[in-house]
Amino acid sequence: MEKKTRKILRSNERCAGCGLCVLTCSFFNFGVFGMSRSFMRLERDDRTTSFVLSIDDGCKSCGECVRACAYKALRWEDEDPRSRS
């Protein structure tokens, strides 16, 4: 039986650009704290001055980034966005 992988959804509107999701991902997946060693990417859109999150194809959906995000910019696909405190 094939295991279903949960999908992580991003909300760039909620992202404050703190980078905690990126650093958490790098630590749990690569054993280092580094913005370049992560499955998460964080960029600033200079036109709109907002932040843009992206997730690389290598993401294992461990969910550490979801747990680390204090701004609720990341959530599980099947999670009600109002349910996280």
Helices and strands as residue ranges (DSSP letters): E 8-10, H 20-30, E 40-45, E 50-55, H 64-68, E 74-76
